[in-house]
Amino acid sequence: MSPTIFNPYRYAGIDPTLYPQSCGTDANASVDGVVINTSDEILGTGCLSFDGTNDFVECNALATTCGTASSKGTITLWANFDTVNAGRKLWGFGDTDGNSFIYVEMGDSAEVVAQCRLAGTTQWKCTTGSDAVSTSGWYLISLTQDGVEPKIYVNAVEDTTFTVTTDKTKWVNMAGIDNFRLGTAYYNGSNDGWHDGLIDDVGLYSIDIGNSLISSLYNSGTGALVSSISHAGCVAYYNCDSLDGADLLNNALPIS
């Protein structure tokens, strides 16, 4: 009898033709402290729970090999907040040994803030209006880059005001970027900011998926799985339903 070969995508239920740019198993992530919550998810059968102290998800391959040569992209996820404090980060691409990063965090007035820094110089910083999120309910939070400038969407509504515009074209293909985190950002040798709450259905793309597909994901507030929309440019997708030991598997099945 032939041996059984473990296939991390066996249970994904995804047509591989939808993911021509998937990073495959290179985008499998490891978790540190994060657990699965099967009671409060917005989609699927589970979501990631972060304690706000030191929990995070790590996938450095997303920064080094997974489609980040593109000057365009989208990072989208559902977030639920136990606390909304300035500096708490949803995700971050960073430079382990230097002061370069791109991340999305919370601001002083419950606004969503996105910032990009290269070698200590802020390239762009943008924010939504105040009270964009609260501790009540789920929010679809998306950041896009079309090669000209980034845009922030909250619940499929674009809300972007720039406070720094040195070079709005910068993206995660910047020199030095070598790691990716969910629930924090890692640069200059340490993690910075910790998400306190839940994260579900995370999609990363090497293209700007635009307002139309973001609206499809939002689905009038009820949500739609990343795997249910068109996936040109999808690099990685985490449905957040379960863990494989200490790993969060990439559910975007690549073309073999």
ABEGO torsion letter per residue (X at the ends): XBBBBBBAAAAAGBBAAABAABAEAAABBBBBGBBBBAAABABEABBBBBAGAABBBBBAAAAAABGAABABEBBBBBBBBABBBBGBBABBBBBAABBBBBBBBBBAAGBBBBBBBBGGBBABBBBBBBGABBABEBBBBBBBBAGABBBBBBGGBBBBBBABAABAABBAABBGBABBBBGBBBBGGBBBEBBBEBBBGBBBBABBAEAAAAAAAAGGGAEBBAAABBABGBABBBAGABBBEABBBBABBBBX
